[in-house]
């Protein structure tokens, strides 16, 4: 079941408060990512995305200047509603508008199928980030 989602794009000054709360809930509380690893100091340089349903923030993602998509997070009660895919498509389109030839991300291994469904291909070996298994993935934007 998909719900009506609005994706808002902006900088950290505009979206940081809501994005921070979602990331705190998902990464720090739920996944036990250490706070100092989550808050890496890169947010002011990123393009941010916030997914809203009836004005309520339910998910977030960021696009780094080098076309890496990261910090994709959807609060637990809103998973399975198409929010993650909507955030990803918004970030992919922003990278395309910025002229990038591809986008990359480091996917938690449990989410590989989600990203593969969007067209991403895994490369390289599995690695640990914040104690969580990941694989690098890439999506060419040459269409």
C-alpha angles and dihedrals in degrees: 000000000000124000132206106275129185116204114208119195126202150112129294093264090060102036105020099097095055094037091050092054093050092047091047091054096044105034107024101034104026101033097028095232108169111255093234090056094048094050097055097161093245099104097092089060096049137089106237133208128199125191114214130189112191088341094307116122109235105160145014143191138174136216115212120213090254091058097258114142114213149155091045104174135164121184113250098249091054100050119120094032098102095261096123092051092048090052091048094050090050091051092045091051091048090052090049091051089051089056100249117158093214143356127228136194141175106239126201103241093240087062098049093105091052092056093041088056087058090053101263119142123210120233135177129019129312113267139181122249116178086348092301123117113246141174127202115243135189136199118194114222097199098123 
